[in-house]
Amino acid sequence: MRKLKLIWDFRGPESQKIAEHHLIHLKEYVSITNVNVSLTGVEALTEMHHIAFLVVQESEMKPLRDALKPHRGQVYSAS
């Protein structure tokens, strides 16, 4: 089964702090709903662009997408 990475983008000088704070709320949602999430985190794409993300099974993506409104998504590959 494919895994998908749901992504929230944050830009600007405070983007890292905002992404880290957003991740707290994503983890709270996962804990409350008992969704099977493989991986969560924050990544720096540039100094002014950070992302918060969740990695989920493709079969679980639609309810999460509808509830959490990620900015974008991509197929996840652990490389």
Helices and strands as residue ranges (DSSP letters): E 3-11, H 15-33, E 37-46, E 49-57, G 58-60, H 61-68, E 72-75
